Amino acid sequence: WNDSLNQCIKFDVCPFANSYEKDDYCYCELGFSWNGDKSACIEVQKNKEKKATNTSPYIDTFSDVKNYKYVFSINDVRDRSIVEGYSDGTFRPHNSINRAEFTKILLQARYSDAIPEPLSNCFVDVKTSDWYAKYVCYAKEKKIIEGYSDSTFKPEQSINIAEALKITFETYFSAIPENSSSWYAKYESFAKQEGLILDEWNNLSKDMTRGEMAELIYRIIDNK
């Protein structure tokens, strides 16, 4: 527009996904071209008086993530019905997540209700009666997962970051460039290339947490 913007909208904190704080303002990327400048920003003054008593932009959120670094991502994937919390109103973002839970969340997010019930056991430790069977068996059918050399999937074992990256990328991307140095090298390289490596991931053999899982899924969905 041609008129100058002379009004200010006040917020307790920056409420936007693509925003950062500096001094007493929120700077937010708008995501469209304005006079050829793709970095057009809106400047929003924060309400400094209320900041001390309300440090979270989210009122309707899990009780244990209001000050968690990935609160926006957790709320976003929750609102998309990708993840759920616990009956006590918590999300437990620092808890690890097992292989069955992670596979179920990824497959449900990607394929929604189009996942058929399995006709037979797809691994020796995955029975058709198991709650996660249709997700694990469909992932195997789609060649997203392979399991272990002893024909097990180890559904209750905590998933580490390298394993989670493999399952995630095989679910959402059709071709990952090869890298022969190790089985997970191509997934690590692809994650770095796409900006999907979190700052705290200095060791891919560490267990993935529920909060990290939410952030990873959010970044992929947001970029598509």
C-alpha positions as CSV (number, residue, x, y, z in Angstrom):
1,W,0.0,0.0,0.0
2,N,1.1,3.6,-0.4
3,D,0.0,5.0,2.9
4,S,2.4,4.8,5.8
5,L,1.4,2.4,8.6
6,N,1.1,4.6,11.7
7,Q,-0.6,2.2,14.1
8,C,0.9,-0.4,16.4
9,I,-0.5,-3.7,17.4
10,K,0.7,-4.7,20.9
11,F,1.5,-8.3,21.9
12,D,2.9,-9.7,25.1
13,V,5.5,-11.7,23.1
14,C,6.1,-12.4,19.4
15,P,3.2,-14.6,18.3
16,F,4.4,-15.5,14.9
17,A,6.3,-18.6,13.6
18,N,8.7,-16.7,11.3
19,S,9.6,-13.9,13.8
20,Y,12.4,-12.8,16.0
21,E,12.7,-10.4,18.9
22,K,15.0,-7.4,19.1
23,D,14.7,-4.7,21.7
24,D,11.0,-4.1,22.2
25,Y,9.8,-5.3,18.8
26,C,8.8,-8.4,16.9
27,Y,10.1,-8.6,13.3
28,C,8.1,-11.0,11.2
29,E,8.7,-12.2,7.6
30,L,5.6,-12.0,5.5
31,G,6.5,-14.5,2.9
32,F,5.6,-12.5,-0.2
33,S,7.3,-10.0,-2.6
34,W,6.8,-6.4,-1.8
35,N,8.3,-4.1,-4.5
36,G,10.7,-6.9,-5.4
37,D,11.9,-7.3,-1.8
38,K,11.2,-10.8,-0.5
39,S,12.4,-9.9,3.0
40,A,9.5,-7.5,3.7
41,C,8.8,-7.4,7.4
42,I,6.1,-6.2,9.7
43,E,7.3,-4.5,13.0
44,V,5.1,-5.1,16.0
45,Q,5.7,-3.5,19.4
46,K,5.4,-5.8,22.4
47,N,3.5,-4.9,25.5
48,K,6.3,-4.7,28.0
49,E,4.1,-4.1,31.0
50,K,2.4,-7.5,30.7
51,K,5.5,-9.5,29.6
52,A,6.6,-10.2,33.2
53,T,3.3,-12.0,34.0
54,N,2.6,-13.8,30.8
55,T,5.7,-15.2,29.0
56,S,3.8,-17.5,26.6
57,P,1.9,-16.7,23.4
58,Y,-0.1,-19.9,23.9
59,I,-3.0,-20.0,26.3
60,D,-4.5,-23.3,25.0
61,T,-1.5,-25.5,25.2
62,F,-0.1,-28.4,27.2
63,S,0.7,-27.5,30.8
64,D,4.4,-28.5,30.5
65,V,5.4,-26.8,27.2
66,K,4.4,-23.2,27.7
67,N,8.1,-22.2,28.1
68,Y,9.5,-25.0,25.9
69,K,11.5,-23.9,22.8
70,Y,9.4,-25.9,20.4
71,V,6.0,-24.9,21.8
72,F,4.8,-23.5,18.5
73,S,5.6,-26.7,16.6
74,I,3.9,-28.9,19.3
75,N,0.8,-26.8,19.2
76,D,0.8,-26.8,15.4
77,V,1.1,-30.6,15.0
78,R,-1.5,-31.1,17.8
79,D,-3.9,-28.8,16.0
80,R,-3.4,-31.0,12.8
81,S,-4.3,-34.0,14.9
82,I,-0.8,-35.5,14.4
83,V,0.1,-35.8,18.0
84,E,-1.7,-36.0,21.3
85,G,-0.9,-35.4,24.9
86,Y,-1.6,-37.3,28.0
87,S,-4.7,-37.4,30.1
88,D,-3.1,-35.1,32.8
89,G,-2.8,-32.3,30.2
90,T,0.9,-32.7,29.6
91,F,2.9,-33.5,26.5
92,R,6.2,-34.6,28.1
93,P,8.5,-33.1,25.5
94,H,11.7,-34.4,27.0
95,N,10.5,-38.0,27.0
96,S,11.9,-40.4,24.5
97,I,9.6,-42.0,21.9
98,N,9.6,-45.6,20.8
99,R,9.8,-47.0,17.3
100,A,6.2,-48.0,17.1
101,E,4.9,-44.6,18.3
102,F,7.1,-42.7,16.0
103,T,6.2,-44.8,13.0
104,K,2.5,-44.5,13.8
105,I,2.7,-40.7,14.1
106,L,4.7,-40.4,10.8
107,L,2.4,-42.7,8.8
108,Q,-0.8,-41.1,10.1
109,A,0.5,-37.6,9.3
110,R,1.5,-38.6,5.8
111,Y,-1.3,-41.0,4.8
112,S,-4.1,-40.1,7.1
113,D,-6.9,-42.7,7.0
114,A,-5.7,-44.5,3.9
115,I,-3.7,-47.1,5.8
116,P,-5.2,-50.6,5.6
117,E,-5.3,-53.2,8.3
118,P,-2.6,-55.9,7.9
119,L,-3.6,-59.3,6.7
120,S,-0.6,-61.0,8.4
121,N,2.2,-60.4,10.8
122,C,4.9,-58.3,9.1
123,F,7.6,-58.9,11.7
124,V,8.0,-61.7,14.2
125,D,7.4,-59.2,17.0
126,V,4.5,-57.3,15.3
127,K,1.2,-59.1,15.5
128,T,-1.9,-58.1,13.5
129,S,-3.7,-57.5,16.9
130,D,-1.1,-54.9,18.0
131,W,-2.4,-51.3,18.0
132,Y,0.5,-50.1,15.9
133,A,0.5,-53.1,13.5
134,K,-1.2,-51.4,10.5
135,Y,1.3,-48.5,10.6
136,V,4.4,-50.6,10.9
137,C,3.2,-53.1,8.3
138,Y,2.2,-50.4,5.8
139,A,5.6,-48.7,6.4
140,K,7.3,-52.0,5.5
141,E,5.1,-52.4,2.4
142,K,6.1,-48.9,1.3
143,K,9.8,-49.8,1.9
144,I,10.0,-47.0,4.5
145,I,11.3,-49.5,7.1
146,E,13.2,-52.8,6.9
147,G,13.5,-54.0,10.5
148,Y,16.5,-55.9,11.8
149,S,18.4,-58.9,10.4
150,D,16.5,-61.2,12.9
151,S,13.2,-60.3,11.3
152,T,12.2,-58.1,14.3
153,F,11.1,-54.5,14.4
154,K,11.6,-53.9,18.1
155,P,8.5,-51.7,18.4
156,E,9.0,-50.8,22.0
157,Q,12.7,-49.8,21.7
158,S,13.4,-46.0,21.9
159,I,14.1,-44.6,18.5
160,N,17.3,-42.7,18.0
161,I,17.8,-39.6,15.9
162,A,19.4,-41.4,12.9
163,E,16.6,-44.0,12.7
164,A,14.0,-41.2,13.0
165,L,15.5,-39.3,10.2
166,K,15.5,-42.3,8.0
167,I,11.9,-43.2,8.6
168,T,10.9,-39.5,8.3
169,F,12.6,-38.9,5.0
170,E,11.6,-42.2,3.5
171,T,8.0,-41.3,4.4
172,Y,8.0,-37.7,3.0
173,F,10.6,-37.7,0.2
174,S,10.8,-39.8,-3.0
175,A,14.6,-39.7,-3.5
176,I,17.5,-39.2,-1.1
177,P,20.9,-38.7,-2.6
178,E,23.2,-41.7,-1.8
179,N,26.2,-41.5,0.5
180,S,28.3,-44.6,1.0
181,S,30.1,-43.7,4.2
182,S,27.4,-45.2,6.6
183,W,23.8,-46.3,6.4
184,Y,22.6,-43.1,7.9
185,A,25.0,-40.7,6.2
186,K,22.7,-39.8,3.3
187,Y,19.9,-39.0,5.8
188,E,22.2,-36.8,7.9
189,S,23.4,-35.0,4.8
190,F,19.9,-34.5,3.5
191,A,18.8,-33.1,6.8
192,K,21.6,-30.6,6.9
193,Q,20.8,-29.6,3.3
194,E,17.1,-29.0,4.0
195,G,17.6,-27.3,7.4
196,L,16.2,-30.2,9.3
197,I,19.0,-30.8,11.8
198,L,18.1,-29.3,15.2
199,D,20.8,-27.3,17.1
200,E,20.9,-29.9,19.9
201,W,21.6,-32.8,17.6
202,N,25.3,-33.3,18.0
203,N,25.0,-37.1,18.3
204,L,22.6,-38.9,16.1
205,S,22.8,-42.0,18.2
206,K,20.9,-40.3,21.0
207,D,17.2,-41.0,21.6
208,M,14.8,-38.6,19.9
209,T,12.5,-36.8,22.3
210,R,8.8,-36.1,21.8
211,G,9.5,-32.4,21.5
212,E,12.1,-32.9,18.8
213,M,9.8,-35.2,16.9
214,A,7.1,-32.5,16.9
215,E,9.7,-29.9,15.6
216,L,11.0,-32.2,12.9
217,I,7.5,-32.9,11.6
218,Y,6.5,-29.3,11.7
219,R,9.5,-28.2,9.7
220,I,8.8,-30.8,7.0
221,I,5.1,-29.9,6.7
222,D,5.8,-26.2,6.8
223,N,8.4,-26.5,4.0
224,K,6.1,-28.5,1.7
